[in-house]
Amino acid sequence: GVSFDVMPGESLGIVGESGSGKTTMGRCLLRVYEPHGGSINYRRADGSVVDIVQADKQTLKDCRREMRMIFQDPVGSLNPRMTVAQIVGEPLLVNGIATGKALDDRVAELLQNVGLEPAWRERYPHAFSGGQRQRIGIARAIALNPRVIIADEATSALDVSLRSQMLDLLLNLQDKLGLSFVFISHDIAVIRYFCDRIAVMYRGKIVETGETNQVCDAPTHPYTQALLSAIPQPDPRKRSMHKRFRYQPES
């Protein structure tokens, strides 16, 4: 099992290789996957603490309004048969928060918040680039004014030029809306740029955790050292790739 906490307004980065359990853990936080044990304690806006693992259907629905997810695949996470207005407005409609003109106005505001033109809301997802689709997914995630965002590899499907734009957008939204992030990524360089604290996962366990700069500047676990040594160096004069540290645990 794993154990960690996230403070209000904080970004916690979960980093590890493919198959380390990052995505499974992230989906368990919202009970997209059912946990087999343990507890997930969430302090709601009214101060009450809810164990999401034991929560009933209505309590879980209420918690999911405050905890939203951004998915890895900007194509597969959007329904191709729905317009952008329908995709972004669906959480508001399902939860009975807005209808009619109020819904249209809120959708337009959300699209502006993520850098998209409100006039595009009647288009379908296929008309947008990968980066624009991910912005649509972000608009949907913040529609209910959540307190926590779980971002599962939110930038890994984007090219490098778009990646920093998307991270800056998320940072701006965090400042504007007071969001907490659980940011899941296999790229420790992205985590270092975005997150306040970091937890390194390997084979379903957290092997190192701490302040991001502290962990990245002075890693104590060999697996963290291996992740950091895998970051490419653009300067050809630095031959560090030939001195890469490889983690080979004892079997």
C-alpha positions as CSV (number, residue, x, y, z in Angstrom):
1,G,0.0,0.0,0.0
2,V,0.9,3.7,-0.1
3,S,0.5,6.5,2.3
4,F,0.7,10.3,1.6
5,D,-1.2,13.5,2.2
6,V,-2.0,16.6,0.2
7,M,-2.5,20.0,1.8
8,P,-5.0,22.7,0.5
9,G,-3.5,24.6,-2.4
10,E,-0.5,22.2,-2.8
11,S,0.7,20.2,-5.7
12,L,1.9,16.7,-5.0
13,G,3.7,14.9,-7.8
14,I,3.5,11.1,-8.1
15,V,6.4,9.9,-10.3
16,G,7.5,6.4,-11.4
17,E,8.0,4.2,-14.5
18,S,5.1,2.6,-16.4
19,G,3.5,-0.2,-14.3
20,S,4.5,1.3,-11.0
21,G,0.9,1.7,-9.9
22,K,0.5,5.5,-10.3
23,T,-2.6,5.5,-12.4
24,T,-4.3,2.7,-10.4
25,M,-3.6,4.7,-7.2
26,G,-5.0,7.9,-8.8
27,R,-8.2,6.2,-9.9
28,C,-8.6,4.6,-6.5
29,L,-8.7,8.1,-4.9
30,L,-12.0,8.7,-6.8
31,R,-13.1,5.1,-6.6
32,V,-13.0,4.7,-10.3
33,Y,-11.3,1.5,-9.2
34,E,-12.6,0.0,-6.0
35,P,-9.8,-0.2,-3.3
36,H,-9.6,-3.6,-1.5
37,G,-8.6,-2.0,1.8
38,G,-7.1,1.0,3.6
39,S,-8.7,4.4,3.9
40,I,-8.8,7.6,1.8
41,N,-9.6,10.5,4.2
42,Y,-10.9,13.6,2.5
43,R,-11.6,16.9,4.4
44,R,-14.6,18.5,2.6
45,A,-15.2,22.2,2.2
46,D,-17.5,22.2,5.4
47,G,-14.6,20.7,7.5
48,S,-16.1,17.2,7.8
49,V,-13.8,14.3,7.1
50,V,-15.0,11.5,4.8
51,D,-13.4,8.1,4.2
52,I,-14.0,7.7,0.5
53,V,-13.4,3.9,0.7
54,Q,-16.4,3.5,3.0
55,A,-18.6,6.3,1.6
56,D,-22.1,5.5,0.4
57,K,-23.3,6.4,-3.1
58,Q,-24.6,9.9,-2.3
59,T,-21.6,10.9,-0.2
60,L,-19.2,9.6,-3.0
61,K,-21.2,11.7,-5.5
62,D,-20.8,14.8,-3.3
63,C,-17.1,14.2,-2.9
64,R,-16.6,13.7,-6.7
65,R,-18.0,17.2,-7.2
66,E,-15.0,18.5,-5.2
67,M,-12.5,16.1,-6.6
68,R,-12.1,15.9,-10.4
69,M,-9.8,14.1,-12.8
70,I,-7.9,15.1,-16.0
71,F,-7.2,12.0,-18.1
72,Q,-4.1,11.1,-20.0
73,D,-5.6,10.6,-23.5
74,P,-7.2,13.9,-24.8
75,V,-8.8,11.9,-27.6
76,G,-10.3,8.9,-25.8
77,S,-11.5,11.0,-22.9
78,L,-13.9,13.1,-25.0
79,N,-17.1,11.7,-26.5
80,P,-16.8,12.2,-30.3
81,R,-20.6,12.5,-30.6
82,M,-20.9,15.4,-28.3
83,T,-20.1,19.1,-29.0
84,V,-17.6,21.0,-26.8
85,A,-20.6,22.7,-25.1
86,Q,-22.1,19.4,-24.2
87,I,-18.9,17.9,-22.9
88,V,-17.9,20.9,-20.7
89,G,-21.5,21.5,-19.6
90,E,-22.4,17.9,-18.8
91,P,-21.1,18.0,-15.1
92,L,-23.2,21.2,-14.5
93,L,-26.3,19.6,-16.1
94,V,-26.0,16.3,-14.3
95,N,-25.5,17.9,-10.9
96,G,-28.4,20.4,-11.5
97,I,-26.2,23.4,-11.2
98,A,-27.1,25.3,-14.4
99,T,-29.4,25.0,-17.4
100,G,-30.4,27.2,-20.3
101,K,-28.6,30.6,-20.7
102,A,-26.8,30.2,-17.3
103,L,-25.3,26.9,-18.6
104,D,-24.2,28.6,-21.9
105,D,-22.6,31.5,-20.1
106,R,-20.8,29.2,-17.7
107,V,-19.4,27.1,-20.6
108,A,-18.2,30.2,-22.4
109,E,-16.5,31.4,-19.2
110,L,-14.8,28.0,-18.7
111,L,-13.5,27.9,-22.3
112,Q,-12.1,31.4,-21.9
113,N,-10.4,30.3,-18.7
114,V,-8.5,27.5,-20.5
115,G,-7.6,29.7,-23.5
116,L,-10.3,28.6,-26.0
117,E,-12.7,30.7,-28.0
118,P,-16.3,30.5,-26.7
119,A,-17.5,30.6,-30.3
120,W,-15.9,27.1,-30.8
121,R,-18.3,25.5,-28.4
122,E,-20.6,24.0,-31.1
123,R,-17.7,22.1,-32.7
124,Y,-16.9,18.5,-32.2
125,P,-13.7,17.1,-30.7
126,H,-12.3,15.9,-34.0
127,A,-12.0,19.6,-35.1
128,F,-9.4,20.3,-32.5
129,S,-5.7,19.6,-32.0
130,G,-4.3,17.4,-29.2
131,G,-3.5,20.4,-27.1
132,Q,-6.9,22.0,-27.6
133,R,-8.6,18.7,-26.7
134,Q,-6.7,18.6,-23.4
135,R,-7.8,22.1,-22.7
136,I,-11.4,21.0,-23.2
137,G,-10.7,18.2,-20.7
138,I,-9.4,20.7,-18.2
139,A,-12.4,23.0,-18.7
140,R,-14.7,20.0,-17.9
141,A,-12.6,19.2,-14.8
142,I,-12.9,22.7,-13.3
143,A,-16.6,23.2,-14.3
144,L,-17.8,22.3,-10.7
145,N,-15.3,24.6,-9.0
146,P,-13.5,21.6,-7.4
147,R,-10.9,21.7,-4.6
148,V,-8.7,18.8,-5.8
149,I,-7.6,17.9,-9.3
150,I,-6.1,14.5,-10.0
151,A,-4.1,14.9,-13.3
152,D,-3.1,11.5,-14.7
153,E,-0.3,12.0,-17.2
154,A,-2.0,15.2,-18.3
155,T,0.9,16.3,-20.5
156,S,2.4,13.1,-21.7
157,A,0.3,12.9,-24.9
158,L,1.4,16.4,-26.0
159,D,4.5,17.5,-27.9
160,V,7.2,19.3,-26.0
161,S,6.2,22.8,-27.2
162,L,2.7,22.4,-25.8
163,R,3.7,20.7,-22.6
164,S,5.0,23.9,-20.9
165,Q,2.0,25.9,-22.1
166,M,-0.3,23.3,-20.5
167,L,1.7,23.3,-17.2
168,D,1.6,27.1,-17.0
169,L,-2.2,27.0,-17.7
170,L,-2.7,24.5,-14.8
171,L,-0.5,26.7,-12.5
172,N,-2.5,29.8,-13.4
173,L,-5.8,27.9,-12.6
174,Q,-4.3,26.7,-9.3
175,D,-3.6,30.3,-8.3
176,K,-7.0,31.6,-9.6
177,L,-9.1,28.8,-8.1
178,G,-7.1,27.7,-5.1
179,L,-6.7,24.1,-6.4
180,S,-4.8,21.2,-4.9
181,F,-3.2,18.9,-7.4
182,V,-2.2,15.2,-7.4
183,F,-0.1,15.3,-10.5
184,I,0.8,11.8,-11.9
185,S,3.7,11.6,-14.4
186,H,6.6,9.3,-15.5
187,D,8.7,12.4,-16.3
188,I,10.4,13.7,-13.2
189,A,11.4,16.9,-15.0
190,V,7.7,17.8,-15.4
191,I,7.1,17.0,-11.8
192,R,10.0,19.2,-10.7
193,Y,8.6,22.2,-12.7
194,F,5.1,21.8,-11.5
195,C,4.9,20.3,-8.0
196,D,5.7,21.5,-4.4
197,R,6.3,18.0,-3.1
198,I,7.1,14.7,-4.8
199,A,6.5,11.0,-4.0
200,V,8.5,8.4,-6.0
201,M,6.6,5.1,-6.7
202,Y,8.2,1.8,-7.6
203,R,6.3,-1.4,-7.9
204,G,3.3,-0.2,-6.0
205,K,5.2,1.4,-3.1
206,I,6.4,4.9,-2.4
207,V,10.2,4.7,-2.0
208,E,11.0,8.3,-1.4
209,T,9.0,11.5,-0.6
210,G,9.8,15.1,0.3
211,E,10.1,18.7,-1.0
212,T,10.6,18.6,-4.8
213,N,13.8,20.5,-4.9
214,Q,15.2,18.6,-2.0
215,V,14.5,15.2,-3.5
216,C,15.7,16.2,-7.0
217,D,18.9,17.9,-5.8
218,A,19.8,15.2,-3.3
219,P,17.9,11.9,-3.9
220,T,18.5,9.2,-1.3
221,H,16.9,6.2,-3.0
222,P,18.7,4.5,-5.9
223,Y,15.5,4.4,-8.0
224,T,15.1,8.2,-7.7
225,Q,18.7,8.6,-8.8
226,A,18.0,6.5,-11.8
227,L,14.9,8.6,-12.8
228,L,16.9,11.8,-12.6
229,S,19.8,10.4,-14.6
230,A,17.4,9.5,-17.4
231,I,16.6,13.1,-18.1
232,P,18.2,14.0,-21.5
233,Q,20.8,16.7,-21.5
234,P,20.5,19.0,-24.5
235,D,24.1,20.2,-24.2
236,P,26.3,17.8,-26.3
237,R,29.4,18.8,-24.3
238,K,27.8,17.1,-21.2
239,R,28.4,13.4,-21.7
240,S,26.3,12.5,-18.8
241,M,24.2,10.0,-20.8
242,H,27.3,7.7,-20.9
243,K,27.3,7.8,-17.1
244,R,23.7,7.0,-16.6
245,F,22.8,5.4,-13.3
246,R,20.7,2.2,-13.7
247,Y,18.6,0.9,-10.9
248,Q,18.9,-2.9,-10.6
249,P,17.2,-4.1,-7.4
250,E,18.1,-7.4,-5.9
251,S,15.6,-10.1,-7.0
